[in-house]
């Protein structure tokens, strides 16, 4: 193995060292390890009766070593709700989805209003006066409505979750 100059800049070696490894005793036939043969058929992962030497085994012996397969019925979901409660839950889910979509729309309106107010100084004088007269007074109540609605939604969902925990 040679030492290179870029790895050890402090050492300046002019001669490279070479090593040879020799065995004092020659290998004998007894020291070689013989290849293992499978001791039992059908044992272990991935073993099959049709591989290599085991191909001469007849089908009766193959099936004799196999355990009987027991088929079980699949686990069914427990019925906790009646049809009325399930219909009520579906209706509540659709109402909740409509509420979330409406609140996303209100958030989009707030975003557009905010961008319009932010850029009104760069727009022509007539547009700036229009935004200041109509858009600016409605921006703060819109944001407050959005915050109140999201807070109420969070509190209602929290109370519903606590109610479900108490029932269990």
C-alpha positions as CSV (number, residue, x, y, z in Angstrom):
1,X,0.0,0.0,0.0
2,X,1.5,3.3,-1.0
3,X,1.1,6.5,1.0
4,X,0.0,9.4,-1.1
5,X,1.2,12.9,-0.7
6,X,-2.2,14.6,-0.8
7,X,-3.4,12.6,2.3
8,X,-0.4,13.3,4.5
9,X,1.1,16.7,3.5
10,X,3.4,16.8,6.6
11,X,5.2,13.6,5.7
12,X,7.4,13.7,2.7
13,X,8.2,10.1,1.8
14,X,10.2,9.3,-1.2
15,X,9.9,5.5,-1.0
16,X,6.7,3.5,-1.1
17,X,6.3,0.4,1.1
18,X,5.1,-2.9,-0.5
19,X,4.0,-5.8,1.6
20,X,3.7,-9.4,0.5
21,X,1.7,-12.0,2.5
22,X,2.7,-15.6,2.2
23,X,1.2,-18.7,3.9
24,X,3.7,-21.0,5.6
25,X,1.7,-24.1,5.2
26,X,0.0,-25.0,1.9
27,X,-3.7,-25.6,2.0
28,X,-4.8,-29.2,2.3
29,X,-7.9,-30.9,1.1
30,X,-9.2,-31.5,4.6
31,X,-9.2,-27.8,5.5
32,X,-11.7,-27.0,2.7
33,X,-15.3,-26.7,3.9
34,X,-17.7,-28.9,2.0
35,X,-20.9,-27.4,0.6
36,X,-23.9,-27.9,2.9
37,X,-26.8,-29.9,1.6
38,X,-30.3,-29.4,3.0
39,X,-30.9,-31.9,5.8
40,X,-34.7,-31.8,5.7
41,X,-37.0,-30.9,2.9
42,X,-39.7,-28.2,3.2
43,X,-38.0,-26.5,6.1
44,X,-36.9,-22.8,6.2
45,X,-37.8,-19.9,4.0
46,X,-38.0,-20.3,0.3
47,X,-37.5,-24.0,0.3
48,X,-39.6,-26.1,-2.1
49,X,-39.9,-29.7,-2.8
50,X,-39.4,-29.3,-6.5
51,X,-35.9,-27.8,-6.3
52,X,-32.7,-29.8,-7.2
53,X,-32.5,-33.2,-5.6
54,X,-36.1,-33.1,-4.2
55,X,-37.7,-33.2,-7.7
56,X,-38.0,-37.0,-7.4
57,X,-40.3,-36.8,-4.4
58,X,-43.9,-37.8,-5.4
59,X,-46.9,-35.6,-4.7
60,X,-48.2,-37.7,-1.8
61,X,-45.1,-37.1,0.2
62,X,-45.3,-33.4,-0.6
63,X,-48.9,-33.1,0.8
64,X,-48.2,-35.3,3.8
65,X,-45.8,-32.7,5.3
66,X,-48.1,-29.8,4.8
67,X,-50.4,-28.6,7.6
68,X,-54.1,-28.3,7.0
69,X,-55.2,-24.8,5.8
70,X,-57.9,-23.3,7.9
71,X,-60.0,-20.5,6.2
72,X,-61.4,-18.0,8.6
73,X,-64.1,-15.5,7.8
74,X,-62.9,-11.9,7.5
75,X,-63.3,-9.6,10.5
76,X,-66.4,-7.5,10.1
77,X,-66.7,-3.9,11.2
78,X,-68.8,-3.7,14.3
79,X,-72.2,-2.0,14.0
80,X,-72.3,0.9,16.4
81,X,-74.7,3.2,14.8
82,X,-78.3,2.7,13.6
83,X,-79.4,3.8,10.1
84,X,-80.9,7.0,11.6
85,X,-77.6,8.0,13.3
86,X,-75.6,7.1,10.2
87,X,-77.9,9.4,8.0
88,X,-77.6,12.2,10.6
89,X,-73.8,11.8,10.6
90,X,-73.7,12.0,6.7
91,X,-75.9,15.1,6.8
92,X,-73.6,16.7,9.4
93,X,-70.6,15.8,7.3
94,X,-72.1,17.5,4.2
95,X,-73.0,20.6,6.3
96,X,-69.5,20.7,7.6
97,X,-68.0,20.4,4.1
98,X,-70.2,23.3,3.0
99,X,-69.0,25.4,5.9
100,X,-65.3,24.7,5.2
101,X,-65.8,25.6,1.5
102,X,-67.6,28.8,2.4
103,X,-64.7,29.7,4.8
104,X,-62.1,28.9,2.2
105,X,-64.0,31.3,-0.2
106,X,-64.0,34.0,2.5
107,X,-60.3,33.5,3.0
108,X,-59.8,34.0,-0.7
109,X,-61.9,37.2,-0.6
110,X,-59.7,38.5,2.2
111,X,-56.5,37.6,0.2
112,X,-57.8,39.5,-2.8
113,X,-58.9,42.5,-0.7
114,X,-55.5,42.6,1.0
115,X,-53.6,42.5,-2.3
116,X,-55.8,45.2,-3.7
117,X,-55.2,47.5,-0.7
118,X,-51.5,46.8,-0.8
119,X,-51.2,47.7,-4.4
120,X,-53.6,50.7,-4.4
121,X,-50.7,53.1,-3.9
122,X,-49.2,52.0,-7.2
123,X,-52.5,52.3,-9.2
124,X,-53.9,55.4,-10.8
125,X,-55.4,58.0,-8.5
126,X,-59.0,57.2,-9.4
127,X,-58.6,53.5,-8.5
128,X,-56.8,54.4,-5.3
129,X,-59.7,56.7,-4.2
130,X,-62.2,53.9,-5.0
131,X,-60.3,51.3,-3.0
132,X,-59.9,53.7,0.0
133,X,-63.6,54.7,-0.1
134,X,-65.2,51.2,-0.5
135,X,-62.7,48.4,0.1
136,X,-60.7,49.7,3.1
137,X,-63.7,50.1,5.5
138,X,-65.0,46.6,4.7
139,X,-61.6,44.8,5.1
140,X,-61.3,44.9,8.9
141,X,-64.9,43.5,9.5
142,X,-64.3,40.8,7.0
143,X,-61.1,39.7,8.7
144,X,-62.9,39.8,12.1
145,X,-65.7,37.7,10.8
146,X,-63.2,35.1,9.4
147,X,-61.4,34.9,12.8
148,X,-64.6,34.6,14.8
149,X,-65.9,31.9,12.4
150,X,-62.8,29.8,12.5
151,X,-62.6,30.1,16.3
152,X,-66.2,29.0,16.7
153,X,-65.6,26.1,14.4
154,X,-62.6,25.0,16.4
155,X,-64.5,25.2,19.7
156,X,-67.4,23.3,18.3
157,X,-65.2,20.5,16.9
158,X,-63.3,20.3,20.2
159,X,-66.6,20.0,22.2
160,X,-67.9,17.3,19.8
161,X,-64.6,15.3,20.3
162,X,-64.9,15.6,24.1
163,X,-68.5,14.4,23.9
164,X,-67.4,11.4,21.9
165,X,-64.7,10.6,24.4
166,X,-67.2,10.7,27.3
167,X,-69.6,8.3,25.5
168,X,-66.8,5.7,25.1
